[in-house]
Amino acid sequence: MMKDAALRLGLAAALISASLAPALAQTETGLASIHNLARVGKKLCMTDHYHYGSGNGRTKALAERAAIASWQSFTDFEYGSVWARFSNAAAKRVSCSQSGGDYSCQVEARPCRR
């Protein structure tokens, strides 16, 4: 009886671990190491690589948010969520323009992680 319960518990732990592995793998892909990295204050930043994002919206604020979301989404895809916070990025640049009542914004920044 005890042996059977221990076996079931071990199997359950293995299944839980296996189901969490993909989520944990998404936090960092390991690809960041192909770039030069340097400390900037308390952050580790890419020194030679920028990411870009663009977005549109009825207001400048909405267009900026869409551009930042675009930057974060691609950075998450390429390097993982630990690198994908625009608020942590270095050398941030945001530019927006208005045409026909709508706004278009572009952002660029070097990914950083804490």
N, C-alpha and C positions, 0 to 999 in steps of 0.2 A: 504494500500500500504506500509506504513512505517513498519507496524507490520510484513508483509510478507518478506520484505527486511531484517529486523532484524533477523527473524527466519532463513532465508537462510544464513545469515552471521554467526549466531551461529552454524548452522549445518556444514558449511564449516570449521569453527575453530575447531569443535569437530573432524571432519574427518582428518584434518591436524595433530592435536594433537595425534590422535590414530595412524596415520601412522608414526609419529616420535617416538612414545614410544618404539618400538623395537630397533631403532637405539640408543636411549638414554640408554636403558637397557644394551646394549652391552659395554658401557664404563666402567661399573663395575658390576660384578655379585653378589657381597656381600659375596662370599666364602672366601675372604682373611681374614675375621674376625675369621676363625677357627684356624688361626696360630698366634703365638706370633709376635707382631709388635713392632718396636722401631724406633726412629728417628736417622737417620744418616745424619748429616748436615741438609740440607733443605728437605731431602727425608724421607719418611716413608717406612721401609723395613721389610720384613719377616725375623725373626731371626732364625727360626728353619726349614726352608723349601727351598730346592733347586729345580730348574727346569733344564732339560737337553735338548740338541738338538744335532743333528748330520747332517752332509752333506758331499757330495762328489763333486769334480770338477777337471777340467783339470789343474788348478793352485791352489796354496795354498789359494790365495785370494778368488777365487770362492768357494772353499770348506768351508772356514770360513764364507763367506756370507750365504751360504746354511745352515750351522749349526746354525747361529744366526737367520735366518729366521724361522727355525724349532723351536727354543727356543721361539721366539716371538709368533709364531702361536699357540703353545700349551698354553702358558701363557695367551694369549688373550682369548682363548677358556675357560680356567678355571677361570680366575679372571677378564677379561675385558681389554680393550685397555689401560687403565690408568696404569696398571701393566706391560704391554707387551713391554716396550722399553728396549732393552738390554743395551743401553747406560746409562740408569738410574739404572741398576742392581748393586747389591753389591757382593763382593767376587767372581768376575768373573774369570773363568779359561778356557783357550782355549788350546787344544792339537791337533796336526795334525801329520799325517804320510803319507808317499808316498809309493805307491806300483804299479808297472807296469806302471808308467808314470802318474797315477792319484793320487789325494790327498784325504784324508779322515780326517775330523775334527770333534771334539766333543767340546761342550761348556757346562758349568754349571754356574749357578749364582742364587743368591737369588733375587726374584722380589722386586722392589721398585717402589714407585710412588712419584711424586712431589706434 
